[in-house]
Amino acid sequence: MEKKDPSQMRQGYTTGACSTAATKAALIALITGEAQEEATIHLPVGRDATFTMENCEIGDNTVSVETIKDAGDDPDATHKARIVSTVSWTDSSGIILDGGIGVGRVTKPGLPVPVGEAAINPVPRKMLMTVIQETLQEFEIDRGVKVIISVPDGEEIAKKTLNGRLGIIGGISILGTRGIVVPFSSSAYMASIVEAISVAKACGCDHLVLTTGGRSEKYAMQQFPELPEEAFIEMGDFVGFSLKQCKKQGIEKVSLVGMMGKFSKLAQGAMMVHSKGSSVDFDFLAEIARCAGAPEELIIEITRANTASQVGEMMAEANHHEFFNKLCEACCQQSFKHIKGGVKIETTIYTLKGQLLGRAVGIDSNGEVNWNRG
């Protein structure tokens, strides 16, 4: 199937925006006694959006309204999730906002929501409080109100996210700084990296392991069995960004764990290692092979290779393991250069099947690398 042009992809809405719209519809229904088919809210991004309500149940003192989250063309885990707002009057004044079934509870420090509270992030929380206050003022109502946000399938959806590792238990988070979901947005992924580092730091981790994906994370956990789960963070392609965040948050040591393809680019100095964002320089790999003592015929083969993984296979078959150590050393040096020091860095490269290929351990303030041959 032909891929869509990113500019033509349909934007969606965040769980925070959906919760706010459902809350407005539920509160109006509670005030007027009339079921609401839709609700229009103002998004943080600066525009209005209208949401369709799928279900509205009106009781004596309570109204529950459901809307379906539309994530647009983004492969979001919460796409088509049912977002429910249950609104009721209280005997006291003020607004009570909480999470119900399928909305997680925060159990670890380091997140923007205090431990013990429902995982409704600050911007959605502000959106909700604002729309509640504005609606009460519009209808000239001076009563206390309680709002519970639920996601009936939230606990199951959360299994597809990193919530458990971040200490968000029992469901998903209500998120969204802009109110809209931009398909394949880098900003959302980077925000999750920052959050994961914050949680790890708050849990007392001074050594973090950054991996390029799930498979490399599995090998990393075997390599560092003494570290807690919070210490392992999937940075994806965002090597430079993740390293800078580690330094910013005062992490003392970072271990980079990945495979030939992405780390061949990192060794060249590419801090964004997406397949489209950078390419492998085979002349560079050939030069590393020469420094590792590879014969000239093998060096020529490297310059003609199609992929970095193929180069890795060539060097492994020829038992030139020094090549991988030197490649890891180059990754460390480029990483250290990018963040201008201040963090101890090490790099490990594995094969797809989990065989350790090479490792460079430790960089001091002068950029000197100490080796561990694995």
Buried (B, 14 or more C-beta within 10 A) or exposed (E): EEEEEEEEBEBBBBBBBBBBBBBBBBBBBBBEEEBBEEBEBBBBBEEEBEBEBBEBBBEEEBBBBBBBBBBBBBEBEBBEBBBBBBBBBEEEEEBEBBBBBBBBBBBBBBBEBEEEBBBBBEBBBBBBBEBBEBBBEEEEEEEBBBBBBBBBBBBEBBEEBBBBBBBBBBBBBBBBBBBBBBBEBBEBBBBBBBBBBBBBBBBEBEBBBBBBBEBBBBBBBEBBEEBEEBBBBBBBBBBBBBBBBBBEBEBEBBBBBBBBBBBBBBBBBBBBBEEEEBEBBBEBBBBBBBEBEBEEEBBEBBBEBEEBBBBBBBBBEBEBBBBBBBBBBBBBBBBBEBBEBBBBBBBBBBBEEEEBBBBBBBBEEEEEBEBEEB
